[in-house]
Amino acid sequence: MFLNGDLATARVILRELVNATIGFAGLAVATERPSKSLHRMLSATGNPGMDNLAAIFDVLRRNLQVDIEVRAA
């Protein structure tokens, strides 16, 4: 979604993934960012910066024990 330009949907899906796994309280601790800020960032109208997205992806990647890989189709 992010790479295809559907940013609002991507943020909402990422928000649901956080809720279903580590939770916003755990994400706040792991990223050292306030939980309310993370909620706003991952709303449909949020505007997370690259530093915040990288931190969120890193925490989720480690929590889910997966590698994230992008390939051109």
PyMOL Python script that loads the backbone (N, CA, C, O; Angstrom):
from pymol import cmd

cmd.read_pdbstr("""\
ATOM      1  N   MET A   1       0.815  -1.184   0.000  1.00  0.00           N
ATOM      2  CA  MET A   1       0.000   0.000   0.000  1.00  0.00           C
ATOM      3  C   MET A   1       0.872   1.266   0.000  1.00  0.00           C
ATOM      4  O   MET A   1       0.643   2.187  -0.784  1.00  0.00           O
ATOM      5  N   PHE A   2       1.871   1.296   0.889  1.00  0.00           N
ATOM      6  CA  PHE A   2       2.755   2.471   0.924  1.00  0.00           C
ATOM      7  C   PHE A   2       3.425   2.688  -0.419  1.00  0.00           C
ATOM      8  O   PHE A   2       3.452   3.800  -0.946  1.00  0.00           O
ATOM      9  N   LEU A   3       3.963   1.615  -0.961  1.00  0.00           N
ATOM     10  CA  LEU A   3       4.732   1.736  -2.192  1.00  0.00           C
ATOM     11  C   LEU A   3       3.863   2.020  -3.406  1.00  0.00           C
ATOM     12  O   LEU A   3       4.353   2.526  -4.416  1.00  0.00           O
ATOM     13  N   ASN A   4       2.578   1.700  -3.317  1.00  0.00           N
ATOM     14  CA  ASN A   4       1.671   1.953  -4.433  1.00  0.00           C
ATOM     15  C   ASN A   4       0.896   3.250  -4.273  1.00  0.00           C
ATOM     16  O   ASN A   4       0.026   3.554  -5.089  1.00  0.00           O
ATOM     17  N   GLY A   5       1.200   4.023  -3.228  1.00  0.00           N
ATOM     18  CA  GLY A   5       0.607   5.346  -3.076  1.00  0.00           C
ATOM     19  C   GLY A   5      -0.697   5.423  -2.308  1.00  0.00           C
ATOM     20  O   GLY A   5      -1.268   6.507  -2.192  1.00  0.00           O
ATOM     21  N   ASP A   6      -1.188   4.315  -1.780  1.00  0.00           N
ATOM     22  CA  ASP A   6      -2.414   4.343  -0.989  1.00  0.00           C
ATOM     23  C   ASP A   6      -2.037   4.506   0.481  1.00  0.00           C
ATOM     24  O   ASP A   6      -2.135   3.568   1.272  1.00  0.00           O
ATOM     25  N   LEU A   7      -1.608   5.709   0.824  1.00  0.00           N
ATOM     26  CA  LEU A   7      -1.036   5.971   2.142  1.00  0.00           C
ATOM     27  C   LEU A   7      -2.057   5.871   3.270  1.00  0.00           C
ATOM     28  O   LEU A   7      -1.743   5.343   4.337  1.00  0.00           O
ATOM     29  N   ALA A   8      -3.264   6.364   3.055  1.00  0.00           N
ATOM     30  CA  ALA A   8      -4.278   6.315   4.117  1.00  0.00           C
ATOM     31  C   ALA A   8      -4.585   4.872   4.503  1.00  0.00           C
ATOM     32  O   ALA A   8      -4.649   4.543   5.687  1.00  0.00           O
ATOM     33  N   THR A   9      -4.773   4.016   3.507  1.00  0.00           N
ATOM     34  CA  THR A   9      -5.046   2.604   3.782  1.00  0.00           C
ATOM     35  C   THR A   9      -3.846   1.940   4.434  1.00  0.00           C
ATOM     36  O   THR A   9      -4.007   1.131   5.348  1.00  0.00           O
ATOM     37  N   ALA A  10      -2.656   2.266   3.980  1.00  0.00           N
ATOM     38  CA  ALA A  10      -1.441   1.677   4.549  1.00  0.00           C
ATOM     39  C   ALA A  10      -1.306   2.021   6.027  1.00  0.00           C
ATOM     40  O   ALA A  10      -0.948   1.166   6.837  1.00  0.00           O
ATOM     41  N   ARG A  11      -1.594   3.272   6.377  1.00  0.00           N
ATOM     42  CA  ARG A  11      -1.499   3.672   7.788  1.00  0.00           C
ATOM     43  C   ARG A  11      -2.517   2.918   8.639  1.00  0.00           C
ATOM     44  O   ARG A  11      -2.198   2.474   9.742  1.00  0.00           O
ATOM     45  N   VAL A  12      -3.740   2.770   8.131  1.00  0.00           N
ATOM     46  CA  VAL A  12      -4.781   2.075   8.885  1.00  0.00           C
ATOM     47  C   VAL A  12      -4.433   0.598   9.044  1.00  0.00           C
ATOM     48  O   VAL A  12      -4.639   0.030  10.117  1.00  0.00           O
ATOM     49  N   ILE A  13      -3.918  -0.025   8.006  1.00  0.00           N
ATOM     50  CA  ILE A  13      -3.502  -1.435   8.099  1.00  0.00           C
ATOM     51  C   ILE A  13      -2.349  -1.575   9.099  1.00  0.00           C
ATOM     52  O   ILE A  13      -2.327  -2.516   9.893  1.00  0.00           O
ATOM     53  N   LEU A  14      -1.411  -0.658   9.062  1.00  0.00           N
ATOM     54  CA  LEU A  14      -0.298  -0.694  10.009  1.00  0.00           C
ATOM     55  C   LEU A  14      -0.809  -0.521  11.436  1.00  0.00           C
ATOM     56  O   LEU A  14      -0.324  -1.176  12.358  1.00  0.00           O
ATOM     57  N   ARG A  15      -1.786   0.361  11.615  1.00  0.00           N
ATOM     58  CA  ARG A  15      -2.399   0.574  12.924  1.00  0.00           C
ATOM     59  C   ARG A  15      -3.037  -0.723  13.425  1.00  0.00           C
ATOM     60  O   ARG A  15      -2.875  -1.087  14.590  1.00  0.00           O
ATOM     61  N   GLU A  16      -3.763  -1.420  12.544  1.00  0.00           N
ATOM     62  CA  GLU A  16      -4.397  -2.686  12.922  1.00  0.00           C
ATOM     63  C   GLU A  16      -3.356  -3.750  13.263  1.00  0.00           C
ATOM     64  O   GLU A  16      -3.558  -4.548  14.178  1.00  0.00           O
ATOM     65  N   LEU A  17      -2.257  -3.763  12.536  1.00  0.00           N
ATOM     66  CA  LEU A  17      -1.181  -4.712  12.827  1.00  0.00           C
ATOM     67  C   LEU A  17      -0.586  -4.444  14.205  1.00  0.00           C
ATOM     68  O   LEU A  17      -0.319  -5.376  14.963  1.00  0.00           O
ATOM     69  N   VAL A  18      -0.381  -3.182  14.523  1.00  0.00           N
ATOM     70  CA  VAL A  18       0.122  -2.822  15.858  1.00  0.00           C
ATOM     71  C   VAL A  18      -0.862  -3.290  16.923  1.00  0.00           C
ATOM     72  O   VAL A  18      -0.462  -3.910  17.909  1.00  0.00           O
ATOM     73  N   ASN A  19      -2.147  -2.996  16.730  1.00  0.00           N
ATOM     74  CA  ASN A  19      -3.170  -3.410  17.702  1.00  0.00           C
ATOM     75  C   ASN A  19      -3.212  -4.918  17.882  1.00  0.00           C
ATOM     76  O   ASN A  19      -3.419  -5.407  18.992  1.00  0.00           O
ATOM     77  N   ALA A  20      -3.018  -5.652  16.805  1.00  0.00           N
ATOM     78  CA  ALA A  20      -3.121  -7.112  16.856  1.00  0.00           C
ATOM     79  C   ALA A  20      -1.866  -7.783  17.402  1.00  0.00           C
ATOM     80  O   ALA A  20      -1.896  -8.968  17.734  1.00  0.00           O
ATOM     81  N   THR A  21      -0.775  -7.048  17.499  1.00  0.00           N
ATOM     82  CA  THR A  21       0.488  -7.661  17.935  1.00  0.00           C
ATOM     83  C   THR A  21       1.004  -7.001  19.213  1.00  0.00           C
ATOM     84  O   THR A  21       0.589  -7.377  20.309  1.00  0.00           O
ATOM     85  N   ILE A  22       1.872  -6.057  19.093  1.00  0.00           N
ATOM     86  CA  ILE A  22       2.571  -5.468  20.236  1.00  0.00           C
ATOM     87  C   ILE A  22       1.703  -4.490  21.025  1.00  0.00           C
ATOM     88  O   ILE A  22       1.944  -4.277  22.214  1.00  0.00           O
ATOM     89  N   GLY A  23       0.697  -3.892  20.381  1.00  0.00           N
ATOM     90  CA  GLY A  23      -0.134  -2.885  21.035  1.00  0.00           C
ATOM     91  C   GLY A  23       0.571  -1.536  21.067  1.00  0.00           C
ATOM     92  O   GLY A  23       1.795  -1.461  20.959  1.00  0.00           O
ATOM     93  N   PHE A  24      -0.201  -0.486  21.216  1.00  0.00           N
ATOM     94  CA  PHE A  24       0.384   0.850  21.189  1.00  0.00           C
ATOM     95  C   PHE A  24       1.213   1.156  22.434  1.00  0.00           C
ATOM     96  O   PHE A  24       2.176   1.920  22.365  1.00  0.00           O
ATOM     97  N   ALA A  25       0.845   0.565  23.568  1.00  0.00           N
ATOM     98  CA  ALA A  25       1.654   0.777  24.778  1.00  0.00           C
ATOM     99  C   ALA A  25       3.039   0.156  24.591  1.00  0.00           C
ATOM    100  O   ALA A  25       4.050   0.769  24.934  1.00  0.00           O
ATOM    101  N   GLY A  26       3.079  -1.057  24.049  1.00  0.00           N
ATOM    102  CA  GLY A  26       4.364  -1.713  23.798  1.00  0.00           C
ATOM    103  C   GLY A  26       5.166  -1.010  22.730  1.00  0.00           C
ATOM    104  O   GLY A  26       6.386  -0.894  22.842  1.00  0.00           O
ATOM    105  N   LEU A  27       4.492  -0.535  21.687  1.00  0.00           N
ATOM    106  CA  LEU A  27       5.170   0.198  20.629  1.00  0.00           C
ATOM    107  C   LEU A  27       5.754   1.503  21.158  1.00  0.00           C
ATOM    108  O   LEU A  27       6.853   1.903  20.773  1.00  0.00           O
ATOM    109  N   ALA A  28       5.010   2.161  22.043  1.00  0.00           N
ATOM    110  CA  ALA A  28       5.491   3.415  22.632  1.00  0.00           C
ATOM    111  C   ALA A  28       6.775   3.188  23.418  1.00  0.00           C
ATOM    112  O   ALA A  28       7.714   3.978  23.321  1.00  0.00           O
ATOM    113  N   VAL A  29       6.817   2.122  24.188  1.00  0.00           N
ATOM    114  CA  VAL A  29       8.023   1.806  24.961  1.00  0.00           C
ATOM    115  C   VAL A  29       9.178   1.482  24.021  1.00  0.00           C
ATOM    116  O   VAL A  29      10.288   1.984  24.198  1.00  0.00           O
ATOM    117  N   ALA A  30       8.919   0.646  23.024  1.00  0.00           N
ATOM    118  CA  ALA A  30       9.978   0.186  22.118  1.00  0.00           C
ATOM    119  C   ALA A  30      10.529   1.307  21.235  1.00  0.00           C
ATOM    120  O   ALA A  30      11.714   1.306  20.900  1.00  0.00           O
ATOM    121  N   THR A  31       9.674   2.264  20.857  1.00  0.00           N
ATOM    122  CA  THR A  31      10.124   3.350  19.973  1.00  0.00           C
ATOM    123  C   THR A  31      10.489   4.613  20.727  1.00  0.00           C
ATOM    124  O   THR A  31      11.021   5.559  20.145  1.00  0.00           O
ATOM    125  N   GLU A  32      10.203   4.631  22.024  1.00  0.00           N
ATOM    126  CA  GLU A  32      10.436   5.815  22.861  1.00  0.00           C
ATOM    127  C   GLU A  32       9.675   7.033  22.329  1.00  0.00           C
ATOM    128  O   GLU A  32      10.186   8.152  22.320  1.00  0.00           O
ATOM    129  N   ARG A  33       8.440   6.781  21.886  1.00  0.00           N
ATOM    130  CA  ARG A  33       7.548   7.840  21.397  1.00  0.00           C
ATOM    131  C   ARG A  33       6.230   7.720  22.147  1.00  0.00           C
ATOM    132  O   ARG A  33       5.826   6.610  22.495  1.00  0.00           O
ATOM    133  N   PRO A  34       5.552   8.826  22.404  1.00  0.00           N
ATOM    134  CA  PRO A  34       4.276   8.755  23.129  1.00  0.00           C
ATOM    135  C   PRO A  34       3.218   7.959  22.378  1.00  0.00           C
ATOM    136  O   PRO A  34       3.102   8.060  21.156  1.00  0.00           O
ATOM    137  N   SER A  35       2.452   7.171  23.111  1.00  0.00           N
ATOM    138  CA  SER A  35       1.414   6.339  22.520  1.00  0.00           C
ATOM    139  C   SER A  35       0.404   7.179  21.731  1.00  0.00           C
ATOM    140  O   SER A  35      -0.002   6.787  20.637  1.00  0.00           O
ATOM    141  N   LYS A  36       0.000   8.322  22.271  1.00  0.00           N
ATOM    142  CA  LYS A  36      -0.982   9.164  21.573  1.00  0.00           C
ATOM    143  C   LYS A  36      -0.422   9.664  20.246  1.00  0.00           C
ATOM    144  O   LYS A  36      -1.155   9.759  19.262  1.00  0.00           O
ATOM    145  N   SER A  37       0.856   9.981  20.211  1.00  0.00           N
ATOM    146  CA  SER A  37       1.484  10.419  18.957  1.00  0.00           C
ATOM    147  C   SER A  37       1.473   9.294  17.936  1.00  0.00           C
ATOM    148  O   SER A  37       1.212   9.523  16.755  1.00  0.00           O
ATOM    149  N   LEU A  38       1.755   8.081  18.387  1.00  0.00           N
ATOM    150  CA  LEU A  38       1.741   6.927  17.487  1.00  0.00           C
ATOM    151  C   LEU A  38       0.337   6.683  16.945  1.00  0.00           C
ATOM    152  O   LEU A  38       0.171   6.375  15.765  1.00  0.00           O
ATOM    153  N   HIS A  39      -0.677   6.818  17.804  1.00  0.00           N
ATOM    154  CA  HIS A  39      -2.068   6.676  17.352  1.00  0.00           C
ATOM    155  C   HIS A  39      -2.372   7.697  16.257  1.00  0.00           C
ATOM    156  O   HIS A  39      -2.964   7.350  15.235  1.00  0.00           O
ATOM    157  N   ARG A  40      -1.975   8.939  16.462  1.00  0.00           N
ATOM    158  CA  ARG A  40      -2.231   9.978  15.457  1.00  0.00           C
ATOM    159  C   ARG A  40      -1.476   9.695  14.169  1.00  0.00           C
ATOM    160  O   ARG A  40      -2.027   9.844  13.079  1.00  0.00           O
ATOM    161  N   MET A  41      -0.220   9.289  14.286  1.00  0.00           N
ATOM    162  CA  MET A  41       0.595   8.995  13.099  1.00  0.00           C
ATOM    163  C   MET A  41      -0.041   7.925  12.231  1.00  0.00           C
ATOM    164  O   MET A  41       0.003   8.002  11.003  1.00  0.00           O
ATOM    165  N   LEU A  42      -0.632   6.929  12.874  1.00  0.00           N
ATOM    166  CA  LEU A  42      -1.166   5.790  12.142  1.00  0.00           C
ATOM    167  C   LEU A  42      -2.669   5.875  11.918  1.00  0.00           C
ATOM    168  O   LEU A  42      -3.323   4.860  11.677  1.00  0.00           O
ATOM    169  N   SER A  43      -3.214   7.076  11.997  1.00  0.00           N
ATOM    170  CA  SER A  43      -4.613   7.272  11.621  1.00  0.00           C
ATOM    171  C   SER A  43      -4.664   7.483  10.110  1.00  0.00           C
ATOM    172  O   SER A  43      -3.627   7.682   9.477  1.00  0.00           O
ATOM    173  N   ALA A  44      -5.845   7.440   9.538  1.00  0.00           N
ATOM    174  CA  ALA A  44      -5.991   7.615   8.085  1.00  0.00           C
ATOM    175  C   ALA A  44      -5.439   8.952   7.621  1.00  0.00           C
ATOM    176  O   ALA A  44      -4.970   9.070   6.489  1.00  0.00           O
ATOM    177  N   THR A  45      -5.491   9.965   8.487  1.00  0.00           N
ATOM    178  CA  THR A  45      -5.000  11.300   8.108  1.00  0.00           C
ATOM    179  C   THR A  45      -3.663  11.635   8.748  1.00  0.00           C
ATOM    180  O   THR A  45      -3.206  12.775   8.669  1.00  0.00           O
ATOM    181  N   GLY A  46      -3.030  10.650   9.384  1.00  0.00           N
ATOM    182  CA  GLY A  46      -1.749  10.875  10.055  1.00  0.00           C
ATOM    183  C   GLY A  46      -0.633  11.189   9.078  1.00  0.00           C
ATOM    184  O   GLY A  46      -0.775  11.039   7.865  1.00  0.00           O
ATOM    185  N   ASN A  47       0.477  11.628   9.641  1.00  0.00           N
ATOM    186  CA  ASN A  47       1.616  12.004   8.805  1.00  0.00           C
ATOM    187  C   ASN A  47       2.925  11.572   9.478  1.00  0.00           C
ATOM    188  O   ASN A  47       3.703  12.414   9.927  1.00  0.00           O
ATOM    189  N   PRO A  48       3.164  10.256   9.544  1.00  0.00           N
ATOM    190  CA  PRO A  48       4.409   9.807  10.175  1.00  0.00           C
ATOM    191  C   PRO A  48       5.610  10.136   9.303  1.00  0.00           C
ATOM    192  O   PRO A  48       5.565   9.958   8.086  1.00  0.00           O
ATOM    193  N   GLY A  49       6.660  10.606   9.909  1.00  0.00           N
ATOM    194  CA  GLY A  49       7.901  10.853   9.179  1.00  0.00           C
ATOM    195  C   GLY A  49       8.647   9.556   8.934  1.00  0.00           C
ATOM    196  O   GLY A  49       8.303   8.510   9.485  1.00  0.00           O
ATOM    197  N   MET A  50       9.662   9.636   8.110  1.00  0.00           N
ATOM    198  CA  MET A  50      10.444   8.431   7.783  1.00  0.00           C
ATOM    199  C   MET A  50      11.118   7.837   9.019  1.00  0.00           C
ATOM    200  O   MET A  50      11.196   6.616   9.152  1.00  0.00           O
ATOM    201  N   ASP A  51      11.602   8.686   9.918  1.00  0.00           N
ATOM    202  CA  ASP A  51      12.231   8.167  11.135  1.00  0.00           C
ATOM    203  C   ASP A  51      11.234   7.359  11.952  1.00  0.00           C
ATOM    204  O   ASP A  51      11.561   6.284  12.455  1.00  0.00           O
ATOM    205  N   ASN A  52      10.021   7.878  12.080  1.00  0.00           N
ATOM    206  CA  ASN A  52       9.000   7.169  12.845  1.00  0.00           C
ATOM    207  C   ASN A  52       8.571   5.881  12.160  1.00  0.00           C
ATOM    208  O   ASN A  52       8.416   4.851  12.816  1.00  0.00           O
ATOM    209  N   LEU A  53       8.377   5.929  10.847  1.00  0.00           N
ATOM    210  CA  LEU A  53       8.009   4.707  10.122  1.00  0.00           C
ATOM    211  C   LEU A  53       9.093   3.646  10.237  1.00  0.00           C
ATOM    212  O   LEU A  53       8.798   2.469  10.442  1.00  0.00           O
ATOM    213  N   ALA A  54      10.336   4.061  10.104  1.00  0.00           N
ATOM    214  CA  ALA A  54      11.444   3.107  10.218  1.00  0.00           C
ATOM    215  C   ALA A  54      11.454   2.470  11.601  1.00  0.00           C
ATOM    216  O   ALA A  54      11.671   1.265  11.728  1.00  0.00           O
ATOM    217  N   ALA A  55      11.221   3.267  12.635  1.00  0.00           N
ATOM    218  CA  ALA A  55      11.202   2.742  14.001  1.00  0.00           C
ATOM    219  C   ALA A  55      10.043   1.767  14.191  1.00  0.00           C
ATOM    220  O   ALA A  55      10.207   0.713  14.805  1.00  0.00           O
ATOM    221  N   ILE A  56       8.877   2.121  13.666  1.00  0.00           N
ATOM    222  CA  ILE A  56       7.694   1.253  13.788  1.00  0.00           C
ATOM    223  C   ILE A  56       7.928  -0.061  13.051  1.00  0.00           C
ATOM    224  O   ILE A  56       7.679  -1.135  13.598  1.00  0.00           O
ATOM    225  N   PHE A  57       8.408   0.021  11.806  1.00  0.00           N
ATOM    226  CA  PHE A  57       8.681  -1.201  11.049  1.00  0.00           C
ATOM    227  C   PHE A  57       9.730  -2.068  11.747  1.00  0.00           C
ATOM    228  O   PHE A  57       9.606  -3.292  11.765  1.00  0.00           O
ATOM    229  N   ASP A  58      10.751  -1.449  12.314  1.00  0.00           N
ATOM    230  CA  ASP A  58      11.795  -2.214  13.002  1.00  0.00           C
ATOM    231  C   ASP A  58      11.225  -2.967  14.197  1.00  0.00           C
ATOM    232  O   ASP A  58      11.534  -4.142  14.395  1.00  0.00           O
ATOM    233  N   VAL A  59      10.398  -2.300  14.992  1.00  0.00           N
ATOM    234  CA  VAL A  59       9.802  -2.949  16.156  1.00  0.00           C
ATOM    235  C   VAL A  59       8.892  -4.094  15.717  1.00  0.00           C
ATOM    236  O   VAL A  59       8.955  -5.189  16.276  1.00  0.00           O
ATOM    237  N   LEU A  60       8.052  -3.844  14.722  1.00  0.00           N
ATOM    238  CA  LEU A  60       7.160  -4.907  14.246  1.00  0.00           C
ATOM    239  C   LEU A  60       7.933  -6.072  13.641  1.00  0.00           C
ATOM    240  O   LEU A  60       7.597  -7.234  13.867  1.00  0.00           O
ATOM    241  N   ARG A  61       8.961  -5.756  12.877  1.00  0.00           N
ATOM    242  CA  ARG A  61       9.781  -6.807  12.267  1.00  0.00           C
ATOM    243  C   ARG A  61      10.383  -7.711  13.342  1.00  0.00           C
ATOM    244  O   ARG A  61      10.344  -8.936  13.231  1.00  0.00           O
ATOM    245  N   ARG A  62      10.940  -7.088  14.385  1.00  0.00           N
ATOM    246  CA  ARG A  62      11.543  -7.876  15.464  1.00  0.00           C
ATOM    247  C   ARG A  62      10.486  -8.631  16.257  1.00  0.00           C
ATOM    248  O   ARG A  62      10.694  -9.790  16.617  1.00  0.00           O
ATOM    249  N   ASN A  63       9.356  -7.989  16.531  1.00  0.00           N
ATOM    250  CA  ASN A  63       8.292  -8.610  17.306  1.00  0.00           C
ATOM    251  C   ASN A  63       7.700  -9.809  16.575  1.00  0.00           C
ATOM    252  O   ASN A  63       7.417 -10.838  17.188  1.00  0.00           O
ATOM    253  N   LEU A  64       7.514  -9.676  15.276  1.00  0.00           N
ATOM    254  CA  LEU A  64       6.940 -10.757  14.481  1.00  0.00           C
ATOM    255  C   LEU A  64       7.984 -11.745  13.974  1.00  0.00           C
ATOM    256  O   LEU A  64       7.642 -12.782  13.405  1.00  0.00           O
ATOM    257  N   GLN A  65       9.250 -11.420  14.180  1.00  0.00           N
ATOM    258  CA  GLN A  65      10.364 -12.245  13.735  1.00  0.00           C
ATOM    259  C   GLN A  65      10.280 -12.538  12.235  1.00  0.00           C
ATOM    260  O   GLN A  65      10.338 -13.686  11.797  1.00  0.00           O
ATOM    261  N   VAL A  66      10.141 -11.447  11.462  1.00  0.00           N
ATOM    262  CA  VAL A  66      10.082 -11.551  10.000  1.00  0.00           C
ATOM    263  C   VAL A  66      11.075 -10.585   9.386  1.00  0.00           C
ATOM    264  O   VAL A  66      11.513  -9.629  10.025  1.00  0.00           O
ATOM    265  N   ASP A  67      11.420 -10.847   8.147  1.00  0.00           N
ATOM    266  CA  ASP A  67      12.217  -9.918   7.356  1.00  0.00           C
ATOM    267  C   ASP A  67      11.267  -9.234   6.386  1.00  0.00           C
ATOM    268  O   ASP A  67      10.338  -9.854   5.868  1.00  0.00           O
ATOM    269  N   ILE A  68      11.503  -7.969   6.149  1.00  0.00           N
ATOM    270  CA  ILE A  68      10.708  -7.214   5.187  1.00  0.00           C
ATOM    271  C   ILE A  68      11.539  -7.031   3.941  1.00  0.00           C
ATOM    272  O   ILE A  68      12.662  -6.530   3.991  1.00  0.00           O
ATOM    273  N   GLU A  69      10.974  -7.442   2.823  1.00  0.00           N
ATOM    274  CA  GLU A  69      11.694  -7.372   1.557  1.00  0.00           C
ATOM    275  C   GLU A  69      10.769  -6.808   0.486  1.00  0.00           C
ATOM    276  O   GLU A  69       9.600  -7.184   0.403  1.00  0.00           O
ATOM    277  N   VAL A  70      11.291  -5.919  -0.318  1.00  0.00           N
ATOM    278  CA  VAL A  70      10.501  -5.333  -1.413  1.00  0.00           C
ATOM    279  C   VAL A  70      11.120  -5.770  -2.733  1.00  0.00           C
ATOM    280  O   VAL A  70      12.335  -5.713  -2.924  1.00  0.00           O
ATOM    281  N   ARG A  71      10.246  -6.209  -3.640  1.00  0.00           N
ATOM    282  CA  ARG A  71      10.701  -6.634  -4.960  1.00  0.00           C
ATOM    283  C   ARG A  71       9.891  -5.911  -6.022  1.00  0.00           C
ATOM    284  O   ARG A  71       8.691  -5.691  -5.854  1.00  0.00           O
ATOM    285  N   ALA A  72      10.533  -5.550  -7.095  1.00  0.00           N
ATOM    286  CA  ALA A  72       9.827  -4.929  -8.218  1.00  0.00           C
ATOM    287  C   ALA A  72       9.093  -6.016  -8.990  1.00  0.00           C
ATOM    288  O   ALA A  72       9.614  -7.112  -9.198  1.00  0.00           O
ATOM    289  N   ALA A  73       7.893  -5.698  -9.405  1.00  0.00           N
ATOM    290  CA  ALA A  73       7.110  -6.673 -10.170  1.00  0.00           C
ATOM    291  C   ALA A  73       7.137  -6.316 -11.639  1.00  0.00           C
ATOM    292  O   ALA A  73       6.536  -7.015 -12.455  1.00  0.00           O
TER     293      ALA A  73
END
""", "prot")
cmd.dss("prot")
cmd.show_as("cartoon", "prot")
cmd.util.cbc("prot")
cmd.orient("prot")
